[in-house]
Amino acid sequence: LLYGPSGCGKTLLAEELMGNLFYANWIRMDGTALFSPYLGESERRIRTLFAQARALEPCIVFIDDLEAVGGNREADGSGVERRVLGALLAELDGAASGRIFLLGRTRVIDNVDSALMRSGPIDSLIEVGLPFSQDRLKILQVLTRNKRLKAAPLQNIFFYISR
């Protein structure tokens, strides 16, 4: 589970990691996209996601905004949120015997339910802090590596970033 403040590059880090995998497939899903206002649709989306992951084994399932589907049950949540979390936990328990791994991203670790934090679904917590000025330059280079820029080179922009 990658966690830390907004804008520190958690999603970019996960995408770079998954983009450099040679021996595993990956699926990226936004946690908010798994929710639906229709009864049973959210659970169906989770089952479909993990059915795709089983077809692609070995596979890493990256859920961005994990708290959207794995939110804390102790907070005042609706029945839909509890059912969606239950469906996610059931799929993760079923995937534990295979070669499906979960990578999650959240801003606030306390918003993720403790059932996901137990040994199994999420084994490691990685705090991603705010980047230093040199790191910001590298992030900009990664984000703009395939884009034509009309502005000055990134080294000239570095002065403004380091302030």
Residue pairs with C-beta under 8 A, 6 or more apart in sequence:
1 66
1 103
1 104
1 105
1 106
1 109
1 112
1 117
1 122
1 124
1 125
1 126
2 10
2 13
2 14
2 103
2 104
2 105
2 106
2 126
2 128
3 10
3 105
3 106
3 107
3 108
3 109
3 125
3 126
3 127
3 128
4 10
4 107
4 127
4 128
4 129
4 130
5 107
5 129
5 130
6 107
7 130
8 128
8 129
8 130
8 131
9 128
9 131
9 135
9 139
10 105
10 128
11 64
11 105
12 139
12 142
12 143
13 128
14 28
14 62
14 64
14 103
14 105
15 28
16 142
17 103
18 26
18 28
18 60
18 62
18 103
21 60
23 58
24 58
24 59
24 60
24 99
24 101
25 56
25 57
25 58
25 59
25 60
26 59
26 60
26 61
26 62
27 49
27 52
27 53
27 56
27 59
27 60
27 61
27 62
28 62
28 64
29 49
29 61
29 62
29 63
29 64
30 63
30 64
30 65
30 68
31 63
31 64
31 65
31 66
31 67
31 68
31 69
31 70
32 65
32 68
33 45
34 42
34 45
34 46
34 49
34 63
34 68
34 69
34 84
35 42
35 68
35 69
35 80
35 84
36 42
36 45
42 69
42 80
42 83
42 84
42 87
43 83
43 84
43 87
46 69
46 84
46 87
46 88
46 91
47 87
47 91
49 61
49 91
50 61
50 91
50 94
50 95
50 100
53 59
53 61
53 95
53 100
54 95
54 98
54 100
57 98
57 99
57 100
58 99
58 100
58 101
59 99
59 100
59 101
60 100
60 101
60 102
60 103
61 100
61 101
61 102
61 103
62 103
62 104
62 105
63 69
63 70
63 102
63 103
63 104
63 105
64 105
65 105
65 106
66 104
66 105
66 106
66 112
66 116
67 106
67 107
67 108
67 111
67 112
69 84
69 85
69 88
70 85
70 88
70 104
70 112
70 113
70 116
71 77
71 81
71 85
71 111
71 112
71 113
72 110
72 111
72 112
72 113
72 114
73 81
73 82
73 85
73 113
73 115
75 111
85 113
85 115
88 116
89 115
89 116
89 121
92 102
92 116
92 120
92 121
93 120
95 102
96 120
96 121
102 121
102 122
104 112
104 116
104 122
106 112
109 125
112 122
115 121
116 122
117 125
131 139
133 158
133 161
133 162
136 161
136 162
137 154
137 155
137 158
137 161
140 154
140 157
140 161
141 154
144 154
151 157
